[in-house]
Amino acid sequence: MTDLSILPQGCQDAIQQSGMPGMMQGMDMSAMMGGMEGMDEAQQASMRAMMEMNRPMMATHTIKDPDLAFHCGMIAHHAGAIAMAEVELKYGDDEQSKAMAQQIIDAQGPEIEEMTAWVEENAGQQ
């Protein structure tokens, strides 16, 4: 089963209504990504961040309402960007890259809050 916990309940409900869970059942993202053997700790952390975002983001494309699909997809996308930025802050050495990572976190966190509020107000109304 796809873990949709990074998405607000309205997104999760819309994905459930789309029939998506059955469509993506059995999709092994780690196998698709070639596994993580031979990767160092930073590479594994980056790969986990991508995998945790990818399935929910793909699932949002099954939502029939295009406005809701947009908000839900962007929430997943931004959550993934924040997770990847956190990997940079933890493992990166370049100060310019770390500053960019912090800018991503600072900008996209509030955007997630704004889109989540839109979902909570509008999901199920279309």
DSSP file (Angstrom, degrees, kcal/mol; ACC not computed):
  #  RESIDUE AA STRUCTURE BP1 BP2  ACC     N-H-->O    O-->H-N    N-H-->O    O-->H-N    TCO  KAPPA ALPHA  PHI   PSI    X-CA   Y-CA   Z-CA
    1    1 A M              0   0    0      0, 0.0     2,-0.3     0, 0.0    21,-0.1   0.000 360.0 360.0 360.0 136.7    0.0    0.0    0.0
    2    2 A T        -     0   0    0     19,-0.1     2,-0.8     1,-0.1    23,-0.0  -0.519 360.0-126.3 -71.1 131.3    1.3    3.4   -0.9
    3    3 A D        +     0   0    0     -2,-0.3     3,-0.3     1,-0.1    -1,-0.1  -0.715  34.4 170.5 -80.6 111.5    2.1    5.6    2.1
    4    4 A L    >   +     0   0    0     -2,-0.8     3,-2.4     1,-0.2    -1,-0.1   0.174  38.0 118.3-104.4  14.9    0.1    8.8    1.6
    5    5 A S  T 3   +     0   0    0      1,-0.3    -1,-0.2     7,-0.0     4,-0.1   0.662  65.3  65.2 -64.6 -16.3    0.8   10.2    5.1
    6    6 A I  T 3  S+     0   0    0     -3,-0.3    -1,-0.3    46,-0.2    -2,-0.1   0.592  94.5  78.4 -78.5  -7.3    2.6   13.3    3.8
    7    7 A L  S <  S-     0   0    0     -3,-2.4    65,-0.1     1,-0.1    -3,-0.0  -0.732  89.6-106.0-102.0 148.6   -0.7   14.4    2.2
    8    8 A P    >>  -     0   0    0      0, 0.0     4,-2.1     0, 0.0     3,-0.8  -0.271  38.9-104.2 -63.6 159.5   -3.7   16.1    3.9
    9    9 A Q  H 3> S+     0   0    0      1,-0.3     4,-3.0     2,-0.2     5,-0.2   0.852 119.5  59.6 -56.8 -38.6   -6.7   13.9    4.5
   10   10 A G  H 3> S+     0   0    0      1,-0.2     4,-1.8     2,-0.2    -1,-0.3   0.867 107.8  46.2 -60.1 -35.9   -8.7   15.5    1.6
   11   11 A C  H <> S+     0   0    0     -3,-0.8     4,-2.4     2,-0.2    -1,-0.2   0.923 112.1  50.4 -69.8 -45.5   -5.9   14.4   -0.8
   12   12 A Q  H  X S+     0   0    0     -4,-2.1     4,-2.4     1,-0.2    -2,-0.2   0.911 110.9  49.4 -59.4 -43.0   -5.9   10.9    0.7
   13   13 A D  H  X S+     0   0    0     -4,-3.0     4,-2.4     1,-0.2    -1,-0.2   0.913 110.5  49.8 -62.9 -43.1   -9.7   10.6    0.4
   14   14 A A  H  X S+     0   0    0     -4,-1.8     4,-1.1    -5,-0.2    50,-0.2   0.878 111.1  49.4 -65.3 -37.6   -9.6   11.8   -3.3
   15   15 A I  H  X>S+     0   0    0     -4,-2.4     5,-1.2     2,-0.2     4,-0.6   0.919 110.2  50.9 -66.7 -42.6   -6.9    9.3   -4.1
   16   16 A Q  H ><5S+     0   0    0     -4,-2.4     3,-1.2     1,-0.2    -2,-0.2   0.914 109.3  51.2 -59.0 -42.8   -8.9    6.5   -2.4
   17   17 A Q  H 3<5S+     0   0    0     -4,-2.4    -1,-0.2     1,-0.2    -2,-0.2   0.760 102.3  61.6 -66.7 -24.5  -12.0    7.5   -4.4
   18   18 A S  H 3<5S-     0   0    0     -4,-1.1    -1,-0.2    -3,-0.4    -2,-0.2   0.652 108.9-121.6 -76.6 -14.5   -9.9    7.3   -7.7
   19   19 A G  T XX5 +     0   0    0     -3,-1.2     4,-0.9    -4,-0.6     3,-0.7   0.544  69.3 136.3  84.8   6.8   -9.2    3.6   -7.2
   20   20 A M  H >>< +     0   0    0     -5,-1.2     4,-2.0     1,-0.2     3,-0.6   0.840  52.0  70.3 -59.8 -39.9   -5.5    4.3   -7.2
   21   21 A P  H 3> S+     0   0    0      0, 0.0     4,-0.6     0, 0.0    -1,-0.2   0.875 103.0  45.4 -52.2 -38.9   -4.4    2.1   -4.3
   22   22 A G  H <4 S+     0   0    0     -3,-0.7     3,-0.4     1,-0.2    -2,-0.2   0.854 109.0  57.1 -68.5 -33.8   -5.1   -1.0   -6.4
   23   23 A M  H << S+     0   0    0     -4,-0.9    -1,-0.2    -3,-0.6    -3,-0.1   0.873 115.8  33.9 -66.0 -37.9   -3.3    0.5   -9.4
   24   24 A M  H >< S+     0   0    0     -4,-2.0     3,-2.1     2,-0.1    -1,-0.2   0.406  87.0 129.3-100.6   3.1    0.0    1.1   -7.6
   25   25 A Q  T 3< S+     0   0    0     -4,-0.6     3,-0.1    -3,-0.4    -3,-0.1  -0.312  76.6  16.7 -57.8 134.9   -0.2   -2.0   -5.4
   26   26 A G  T 3  S+     0   0    0      1,-0.3     2,-0.6    -2,-0.0    -1,-0.3   0.410  83.2 143.9  83.8  -3.4    2.9   -4.0   -5.5
   27   27 A M    <   -     0   0    0     -3,-2.1     2,-1.0     1,-0.1    -1,-0.3  -0.601  38.6-154.7 -71.8 115.5    5.0   -1.3   -7.1
   28   28 A D     >  -     0   0    0     -2,-0.6     4,-2.2     1,-0.2     5,-0.2  -0.789  13.1-175.7 -97.5  98.2    8.4   -1.7   -5.5
   29   29 A M  H  > S+     0   0    0     -2,-1.0     4,-2.1     1,-0.2     6,-0.2   0.866  82.0  55.6 -64.2 -37.0   10.1    1.6   -5.7
   30   30 A S  H  4>S+     0   0    0      1,-0.2     5,-2.8     2,-0.2    -1,-0.2   0.897 109.5  46.8 -65.1 -37.3   13.4    0.4   -4.2
   31   31 A A  H >45S+     0   0    0      1,-0.2     3,-1.3     3,-0.2    -1,-0.2   0.898 110.8  53.0 -67.6 -38.9   13.6   -2.2   -7.0
   32   32 A M  H 3<5S+     0   0    0     -4,-2.2    -2,-0.2     1,-0.3    -1,-0.2   0.846 108.9  49.7 -63.0 -32.8   12.7    0.4   -9.6
   33   33 A M  T 3<5S-     0   0    0     -4,-2.1    -1,-0.3    -5,-0.2    -2,-0.2   0.373 120.1-109.6 -89.0   4.6   15.5    2.6   -8.3
   34   34 A G  T < 5 -     0   0    0     -3,-1.3     3,-0.2    -5,-0.1    -3,-0.2   0.632  57.2 -84.9  81.6  13.4   18.0   -0.3   -8.4
   35   35 A G      < -     0   0    0     -5,-2.8    -4,-0.0    -6,-0.2     0, 0.0  -0.034  38.6 -99.6  74.4 174.6   18.4   -0.7   -4.7
   36   36 A M    >   +     0   0    0      3,-0.1     3,-1.9     2,-0.0    -1,-0.2   0.230  68.4 134.8-120.6  12.9   20.7    1.2   -2.5
   37   37 A E  T 3  S+     0   0    0      1,-0.3     3,-0.1    -3,-0.2     0, 0.0  -0.389  75.4  21.2 -62.2 139.7   23.6   -1.3   -2.1
   38   38 A G  T 3  S+     0   0    0      1,-0.3     2,-0.3    -2,-0.1    -1,-0.3   0.350  95.3 122.9  85.1  -7.1   26.9    0.5   -2.5
   39   39 A M    <   -     0   0    0     -3,-1.9    -1,-0.3     1,-0.1    -3,-0.1  -0.631  59.5-126.3 -86.3 145.8   25.5    3.9   -1.7
   40   40 A D     >  -     0   0    0     -2,-0.3     4,-2.5    -3,-0.1     5,-0.2  -0.246  36.8 -89.9 -79.7 178.9   26.9    5.9    1.1
   41   41 A E  H  > S+     0   0    0      1,-0.2     4,-2.3     2,-0.2     5,-0.2   0.880 126.4  49.2 -59.8 -42.6   24.8    7.3    4.0
   42   42 A A  H  > S+     0   0    0      2,-0.2     4,-2.3     1,-0.2    -1,-0.2   0.913 111.5  49.1 -65.7 -42.7   24.1   10.6    2.2
   43   43 A Q  H  > S+     0   0    0      1,-0.2     4,-2.5     2,-0.2    -2,-0.2   0.914 111.9  49.1 -62.7 -42.5   23.1    8.9   -1.1
   44   44 A Q  H  X S+     0   0    0     -4,-2.5     4,-2.6     2,-0.2    -2,-0.2   0.905 110.7  50.2 -64.3 -41.2   20.8    6.6    0.8
   45   45 A A  H  X S+     0   0    0     -4,-2.3     4,-2.1     2,-0.2    -1,-0.2   0.909 112.0  48.0 -63.2 -41.8   19.2    9.5    2.7
   46   46 A S  H  X S+     0   0    0     -4,-2.3     4,-2.1     2,-0.2    -2,-0.2   0.910 112.0  49.3 -64.5 -42.7   18.6   11.3   -0.6
   47   47 A M  H  X S+     0   0    0     -4,-2.5     4,-2.7     2,-0.2    -2,-0.2   0.899 110.0  51.0 -64.7 -41.3   17.1    8.2   -2.2
   48   48 A R  H  X S+     0   0    0     -4,-2.6     4,-2.6     2,-0.2    -1,-0.2   0.914 108.8  51.9 -62.2 -41.8   14.8    7.7    0.8
   49   49 A A  H  X S+     0   0    0     -4,-2.1     4,-1.0     1,-0.2    -1,-0.2   0.915 112.1  46.5 -60.5 -42.8   13.6   11.3    0.5
   50   50 A M  H  X S+     0   0    0     -4,-2.1     4,-2.7     1,-0.2     3,-0.4   0.919 113.1  48.0 -66.4 -43.9   12.9   10.8   -3.2
   51   51 A M  H  X S+     0   0    0     -4,-2.7     4,-1.2     1,-0.2    -2,-0.2   0.872 107.8  55.2 -66.9 -36.2   11.0    7.5   -2.7
   52   52 A E  H  < S+     0   0    0     -4,-2.6    -1,-0.2    -5,-0.2    -2,-0.2   0.774 117.4  37.2 -67.4 -24.6    8.9    8.9    0.2
   53   53 A M  H  X S+     0   0    0     -4,-1.0     4,-2.4    -3,-0.4     5,-0.2   0.823 106.5  66.1 -90.2 -37.5    7.8   11.7   -2.1
   54   54 A N  H  X S+     0   0    0     -4,-2.7     4,-2.9     1,-0.2     5,-0.2   0.894  99.2  45.9 -61.8 -49.9    7.5    9.9   -5.4
   55   55 A R  H  X S+     0   0    0     -4,-1.2     4,-2.5     2,-0.2    -1,-0.2   0.941 116.0  44.6 -64.0 -48.2    4.6    7.4   -4.8
   56   56 A P  H  > S+     0   0    0      0, 0.0     4,-1.6     0, 0.0    -1,-0.2   0.916 114.6  50.4 -61.2 -39.7    2.3   10.0   -3.1
   57   57 A M  H  X S+     0   0    0     -4,-2.4     4,-0.6     1,-0.2     3,-0.2   0.928 112.1  46.6 -64.1 -43.5    3.1   12.5   -5.9
   58   58 A M  H >< S+     0   0    0     -4,-2.9     3,-1.2    -5,-0.2    -1,-0.2   0.896 108.9  56.5 -62.7 -38.9    2.4   10.0   -8.6
   59   59 A A  H >< S+     0   0    0     -4,-2.5     3,-1.9     1,-0.3    -1,-0.2   0.829  95.3  65.1 -63.4 -32.2   -0.8    9.0   -6.8
   60   60 A T  H >< S+     0   0    0     -4,-1.6     3,-1.5     1,-0.3    -1,-0.3   0.749  87.8  70.0 -65.1 -21.0   -2.1   12.6   -6.9
   61   61 A H  T << S+     0   0    0     -3,-1.2    -1,-0.3    -4,-0.6    -2,-0.2   0.588  89.3  63.5 -72.8  -7.8   -2.3   12.4  -10.7
   62   62 A T  T <  S+     0   0    0     -3,-1.9     2,-0.3    -4,-0.2    -1,-0.3   0.543  75.8 109.6 -89.3  -7.5   -5.2    9.9  -10.3
   63   63 A I    <   -     0   0    0     -3,-1.5     6,-0.1    -4,-0.2   -48,-0.1  -0.543  63.4-148.0 -71.5 127.9   -7.4   12.6   -8.6
   64   64 A K  S    S+     0   0    0     -2,-0.3    -1,-0.1   -50,-0.2     3,-0.0   0.892  77.9  77.3 -67.3 -42.6  -10.1   13.6  -11.1
   65   65 A D  S  > S-     0   0    0      1,-0.2     4,-2.7     2,-0.0     5,-0.2  -0.581  71.4-152.4 -73.4 119.1  -10.4   17.3  -10.0
   66   66 A P  H  > S+     0   0    0      0, 0.0     4,-2.1     0, 0.0    -1,-0.2   0.830  92.1  51.8 -65.7 -32.0   -7.5   19.2  -11.6
   67   67 A D  H  > S+     0   0    0      2,-0.2     4,-2.2     1,-0.2     5,-0.2   0.936 113.8  43.0 -68.7 -45.4   -7.4   21.9   -8.9
   68   68 A L  H  > S+     0   0    0      2,-0.2     4,-2.8     1,-0.2     5,-0.3   0.909 113.0  53.0 -65.8 -41.9   -7.3   19.4   -6.1
   69   69 A A  H  X S+     0   0    0     -4,-2.7     4,-2.7     1,-0.2     5,-0.2   0.904 108.7  51.4 -59.6 -41.4   -4.8   17.2   -8.0
   70   70 A F  H  X S+     0   0    0     -4,-2.1     4,-2.6    -5,-0.2     5,-0.2   0.961 112.9  43.2 -59.7 -53.2   -2.5   20.3   -8.4
   71   71 A H  H  X S+     0   0    0     -4,-2.2     4,-2.1     1,-0.2    -2,-0.2   0.925 116.9  46.5 -62.0 -45.1   -2.5   21.2   -4.8
   72   72 A C  H  X S+     0   0    0     -4,-2.8     4,-2.0     1,-0.2    -1,-0.2   0.914 113.6  48.6 -64.6 -42.8   -2.1   17.6   -3.6
   73   73 A G  H  X S+     0   0    0     -4,-2.7     4,-2.5    -5,-0.3    -1,-0.2   0.896 112.0  48.7 -63.8 -40.7    0.7   17.0   -6.1
   74   74 A M  H  X S+     0   0    0     -4,-2.6     4,-3.1    -5,-0.2     5,-0.2   0.843 107.0  55.8 -70.4 -32.8    2.5   20.2   -5.1
   75   75 A I  H  X S+     0   0    0     -4,-2.1     4,-2.5    -5,-0.2    -2,-0.2   0.950 112.1  43.3 -61.4 -47.4    2.2   19.3   -1.4
   76   76 A A  H  X S+     0   0    0     -4,-2.0     4,-2.2     2,-0.2    -2,-0.2   0.920 115.0  50.0 -63.2 -43.0    4.0   16.0   -2.1
   77   77 A H  H  X S+     0   0    0     -4,-2.5     4,-2.2     1,-0.2    -2,-0.2   0.927 112.9  45.5 -61.4 -47.0    6.5   17.7   -4.4
   78   78 A H  H  X S+     0   0    0     -4,-3.1     4,-2.6     2,-0.2    -1,-0.2   0.884 109.9  54.5 -65.9 -38.8    7.3   20.4   -1.8
   79   79 A A  H  X S+     0   0    0     -4,-2.5     4,-2.3    -5,-0.2    -1,-0.2   0.903 110.1  48.0 -61.1 -39.7    7.6   17.8    1.0
   80   80 A G  H  X S+     0   0    0     -4,-2.2     4,-2.6     2,-0.2    -2,-0.2   0.898 109.7  51.9 -66.0 -40.3   10.1   15.9   -1.1
   81   81 A A  H  X S+     0   0    0     -4,-2.2     4,-2.4     2,-0.2    -2,-0.2   0.904 110.7  48.3 -62.9 -40.8   12.0   19.1   -1.8
   82   82 A I  H  X S+     0   0    0     -4,-2.6     4,-2.4     2,-0.2    -2,-0.2   0.920 111.0  50.4 -65.1 -43.4   12.2   19.9    1.9
   83   83 A A  H  X S+     0   0    0     -4,-2.3     4,-1.5     1,-0.2    -2,-0.2   0.908 112.5  46.8 -61.8 -41.5   13.3   16.3    2.7
   84   84 A M  H  X S+     0   0    0     -4,-2.6     4,-1.9     1,-0.2    -1,-0.2   0.879 110.8  52.5 -68.0 -36.8   16.1   16.6    0.0
   85   85 A A  H  X S+     0   0    0     -4,-2.4     4,-2.4     1,-0.2    -2,-0.2   0.876 106.1  54.2 -65.1 -37.0   17.1   20.0    1.4
   86   86 A E  H  X S+     0   0    0     -4,-2.4     4,-1.9     2,-0.2    -1,-0.2   0.863 105.3  53.5 -64.9 -35.2   17.4   18.5    4.9
   87   87 A V  H  X S+     0   0    0     -4,-1.5     4,-2.9     2,-0.2     5,-0.5   0.924 108.4  50.2 -62.6 -43.7   19.7   15.9    3.4
   88   88 A E  H  X S+     0   0    0     -4,-1.9     4,-2.7     1,-0.2    -2,-0.2   0.926 109.6  50.4 -60.0 -44.9   21.9   18.7    2.0
   89   89 A L  H  < S+     0   0    0     -4,-2.4    -1,-0.2     1,-0.2    -2,-0.2   0.871 116.4  42.1 -62.1 -35.6   22.0   20.5    5.4
   90   90 A K  H  < S+     0   0    0     -4,-1.9    -2,-0.2    -5,-0.2    -1,-0.2   0.900 132.3  17.6 -77.5 -42.1   23.0   17.3    7.1
   91   91 A Y  H  < S+     0   0    0     -4,-2.9    -3,-0.2    -5,-0.2    -2,-0.2   0.655  97.4 103.3-109.9 -18.4   25.6   16.0    4.7
   92   92 A G     <  -     0   0    0     -4,-2.7     3,-0.0    -5,-0.5    -4,-0.0  -0.246  41.7-170.5 -72.2 156.5   26.6   18.8    2.4
   93   93 A D        +     0   0    0      1,-0.0     2,-0.4     5,-0.0    -1,-0.1   0.651  58.8  93.8-112.7 -28.5   29.8   20.8    2.7
   94   94 A D     >  -     0   0    0      1,-0.2     4,-2.3     2,-0.0     5,-0.2  -0.562  61.5-152.7 -77.4 122.2   29.3   23.7    0.3
   95   95 A E  H  > S+     0   0    0     -2,-0.4     4,-2.3     1,-0.2    -1,-0.2   0.847  94.7  53.6 -65.0 -35.2   27.9   26.7    2.1
   96   96 A Q  H  > S+     0   0    0      2,-0.2     4,-2.0     1,-0.2    -1,-0.2   0.906 110.7  47.0 -66.2 -40.4   26.2   28.1   -1.0
   97   97 A S  H  > S+     0   0    0      2,-0.2     4,-2.3     1,-0.2    -2,-0.2   0.899 112.1  50.0 -66.8 -40.5   24.4   24.8   -1.5
   98   98 A K  H  X S+     0   0    0     -4,-2.3     4,-2.2     2,-0.2    -2,-0.2   0.878 108.9  52.1 -66.1 -37.2   23.4   24.7    2.2
   99   99 A A  H  X S+     0   0    0     -4,-2.3     4,-2.1     2,-0.2    -1,-0.2   0.909 109.9  49.1 -64.6 -41.1   22.1   28.2    2.0
  100  100 A M  H  X S+     0   0    0     -4,-2.0     4,-2.2     2,-0.2    -2,-0.2   0.907 109.1  53.1 -63.2 -41.6   19.9   27.2   -1.0
  101  101 A A  H  X S+     0   0    0     -4,-2.3     4,-2.1     1,-0.2    -2,-0.2   0.915 109.3  48.5 -59.6 -43.2   18.7   24.2    0.9
  102  102 A Q  H  X S+     0   0    0     -4,-2.2     4,-2.7     1,-0.2    -1,-0.2   0.881 108.7  53.5 -66.3 -37.1   17.6   26.5    3.8
  103  103 A Q  H  X S+     0   0    0     -4,-2.1     4,-2.3     2,-0.2     5,-0.3   0.897 107.7  51.7 -62.4 -39.8   15.9   28.8    1.4
  104  104 A I  H  X S+     0   0    0     -4,-2.2     4,-2.9     2,-0.2     5,-0.3   0.935 111.6  46.2 -61.9 -46.8   13.9   25.9    0.0
  105  105 A I  H  X S+     0   0    0     -4,-2.1     4,-1.8     1,-0.2    -2,-0.2   0.931 114.0  48.4 -61.3 -46.1   12.8   24.9    3.5
  106  106 A D  H  < S+     0   0    0     -4,-2.7    -1,-0.2     1,-0.2    -2,-0.2   0.851 119.5  37.7 -65.6 -35.1   11.9   28.4    4.4
  107  107 A A  H  X S+     0   0    0     -4,-2.3     4,-1.2    -5,-0.2    -2,-0.2   0.901 118.8  43.9 -83.0 -43.6    9.9   29.0    1.3
  108  108 A Q  H  X S+     0   0    0     -4,-2.9     4,-2.3    -5,-0.3    -3,-0.2   0.746 101.5  65.8 -84.1 -22.8    8.2   25.7    0.7
  109  109 A G  H  X S+     0   0    0     -4,-1.8     4,-1.9    -5,-0.3    -1,-0.2   0.968 107.2  41.9 -59.2 -53.0    7.1   25.0    4.3
  110  110 A P  H  > S+     0   0    0      0, 0.0     4,-2.4     0, 0.0    -1,-0.2   0.849 111.9  56.1 -63.2 -32.9    4.7   28.0    4.3
  111  111 A E  H  X S+     0   0    0     -4,-1.2     4,-2.7     2,-0.2     5,-0.2   0.895 105.6  51.4 -65.5 -38.4    3.6   27.1    0.8
  112  112 A I  H  X S+     0   0    0     -4,-2.3     4,-2.8     2,-0.2     5,-0.2   0.924 109.8  50.2 -61.0 -43.7    2.7   23.6    2.0
  113  113 A E  H  X S+     0   0    0     -4,-1.9     4,-2.2     2,-0.2    -2,-0.2   0.914 111.6  48.0 -60.7 -42.9    0.7   25.2    4.8
  114  114 A E  H  X S+     0   0    0     -4,-2.4     4,-1.8     2,-0.2    -2,-0.2   0.917 114.5  44.8 -64.9 -44.3   -1.1   27.4    2.3
  115  115 A M  H  X S+     0   0    0     -4,-2.7     4,-2.4     2,-0.2    -2,-0.2   0.873 111.3  53.8 -69.5 -35.9   -1.9   24.5   -0.1
  116  116 A T  H  X S+     0   0    0     -4,-2.8     4,-2.8    -5,-0.2    -2,-0.2   0.915 107.3  51.2 -63.4 -42.1   -3.0   22.3    2.8
  117  117 A A  H  X S+     0   0    0     -4,-2.2     4,-1.8     1,-0.2    -1,-0.2   0.901 109.4  50.8 -60.8 -40.4   -5.5   25.0    3.9
  118  118 A W  H  X S+     0   0    0     -4,-1.8     4,-2.4     2,-0.2     5,-0.3   0.928 110.9  48.5 -62.5 -44.6   -6.8   25.2    0.4
  119  119 A V  H  X S+     0   0    0     -4,-2.4     4,-3.0     1,-0.2    -2,-0.2   0.937 110.4  50.8 -60.6 -47.2   -7.3   21.4    0.4
  120  120 A E  H  < S+     0   0    0     -4,-2.8    -1,-0.2     1,-0.2    -2,-0.2   0.847 116.5  41.9 -61.1 -33.5   -9.0   21.5    3.7
  121  121 A E  H  < S+     0   0    0     -4,-1.8    -1,-0.2    -5,-0.2    -2,-0.2   0.817 128.2  26.4 -80.6 -31.8  -11.4   24.2    2.5
  122  122 A N  H >< S+     0   0    0     -4,-2.4     3,-2.0    -5,-0.2     4,-0.5   0.621  82.5 114.5-114.6 -16.0  -12.1   22.8   -1.0
  123  123 A A  T 3< S+     0   0    0     -4,-3.0  -112,-0.1    -5,-0.3  -113,-0.0  -0.355  87.9  17.0 -62.7 135.6  -11.7   19.0   -1.0
  124  124 A G  T 3  S+     0   0    0   -114,-0.1    -1,-0.3    -2,-0.0    -2,-0.1   0.391 103.0  93.1  84.9  -2.7  -14.9   17.3   -1.7
  125  125 A Q    <         0   0    0     -3,-2.0    -2,-0.2     1,-0.2    -3,-0.0   0.662 360.0 360.0 -94.1 -18.5  -16.6   20.4   -3.0
  126  126 A Q              0   0    0     -4,-0.5    -1,-0.2   -61,-0.0    -3,-0.1   0.485 360.0 360.0 -83.6 360.0  -15.8   19.8   -6.7
